[in-house]
């Protein structure tokens, strides 16, 4: 029997494209993060989220980022370093009107400078939204 909590967890993880067995790293953790998002991802992958000290190749980075957290481009470059070729970075920011809200244009401007492309957005819980960033696809003829 699937409980409402289980369904909610798989829904959140599904919006993030999280699948069982993926390696997920969490950056920017603080006391204001949405624990329901964290728990949903951990439930699907069957492991705890890795922190900034992880040495593994990462499938998904969950980057909690707020206005005032520093330079987003630098943070994205650091997040991209251990990322698998087909990995993704989710920039999770407080919703409009919440403390630490980041303008969507700031993410859109920072992504290409860090070598990433923005592909989609997702609402996560009551206080957070996510922007999905991916490395550019390598064409077959490129060297």
PEWOBEL-V59333 format. One record per residue. N is the residue number from 0. RES is the residue in one small letter. SS is DSSP state (H for helix, E for strand, C for the rest). PSI is psi in degrees with one decimal (* if undefined). Layout:
n->{N/N}
res->{RES/RES}
ss->{SS/SS}
psi->{PSI/PSI}
This chain:
n->{0/1/2/3/4/5/6/7/8/9/10/11/12/13/14/15/16/17/18/19/20/21/22/23/24/25/26/27/28/29/30/31/32/33/34/35/36/37/38/39/40/41/42/43/44/45/46/47/48/49/50/51/52/53/54/55/56/57/58/59/60/61/62/63/64/65/66/67/68/69/70/71/72/73/74/75/76/77/78/79/80/81/82/83/84/85/86/87/88/89/90/91/92/93/94/95/96/97/98/99/100/101/102/103/104/105/106/107/108/109/110/111/112/113/114/115/116/117/118/119/120/121/122/123/124/125/126/127/128/129/130/131/132/133/134/135/136/137/138/139/140/141/142}
res->{x/x/x/x/x/x/x/x/x/x/x/x/x/x/x/x/x/x/x/x/x/x/x/x/x/x/x/x/x/x/x/x/x/x/x/x/x/x/x/x/x/x/x/x/x/x/x/x/x/x/x/x/x/x/x/x/x/x/x/x/x/x/x/x/x/x/x/x/x/x/x/x/x/x/x/x/x/x/x/x/x/x/x/x/x/x/x/x/x/x/x/x/x/x/x/x/x/x/x/x/x/x/x/x/x/x/x/x/x/x/x/x/x/x/x/x/x/x/x/x/x/x/x/x/x/x/x/x/x/x/x/x/x/x/x/x/x/x/x/x/x/x/x}
ss->{C/C/C/H/H/H/H/H/H/H/H/H/H/H/H/C/C/C/C/C/C/C/C/E/E/E/E/C/C/C/C/C/C/C/H/H/H/H/H/H/H/H/H/H/H/C/C/C/C/E/C/C/C/C/C/C/C/E/E/E/E/E/E/E/C/C/C/C/C/C/C/H/H/H/H/H/H/H/H/H/H/C/E/E/E/E/E/E/E/E/E/E/E/E/C/C/C/C/C/C/C/C/C/H/H/H/H/H/H/H/H/H/H/C/C/E/E/E/E/E/E/E/E/E/C/C/C/E/E/E/E/E/E/E/E/C/C/C/C/C/C/C/C}
psi->{129.5/124.4/165.9/-36.7/-41.8/-43.5/-40.7/-40.3/-46.4/-30.6/-46.1/-50.2/-37.1/-40.6/-29.2/-4.4/21.4/132.3/154.4/138.9/-7.0/152.9/117.6/126.4/141.0/126.7/149.9/18.9/137.5/179.2/-14.2/-1.4/160.6/105.6/-29.2/-38.6/-47.2/-48.4/-37.6/-44.0/-45.9/-36.6/-38.7/-42.9/-17.0/17.9/166.9/155.1/141.7/151.7/-170.6/-14.7/1.5/144.3/-1.8/163.3/129.6/134.5/-41.0/131.6/126.9/108.3/103.8/118.3/131.5/155.8/129.6/-1.5/0.6/-158.8/117.4/-38.6/-49.1/-41.9/-41.3/-39.1/-44.4/-40.4/-32.1/-27.1/-50.8/6.8/135.7/158.6/-34.8/20.2/168.3/153.2/124.7/115.1/112.9/119.8/154.2/145.8/161.6/134.0/-11.6/152.5/133.7/5.3/138.7/134.0/135.8/-32.0/-29.3/-39.0/-44.6/-35.1/-35.2/-34.5/-53.5/-33.5/-32.1/3.8/29.5/159.3/136.7/131.4/-35.4/173.1/156.8/143.7/130.6/101.5/-165.6/-25.9/-8.3/148.3/155.4/144.3/123.1/124.9/138.4/151.9/151.5/147.1/139.2/120.7/154.4/-31.9/-3.9/148.6/*}
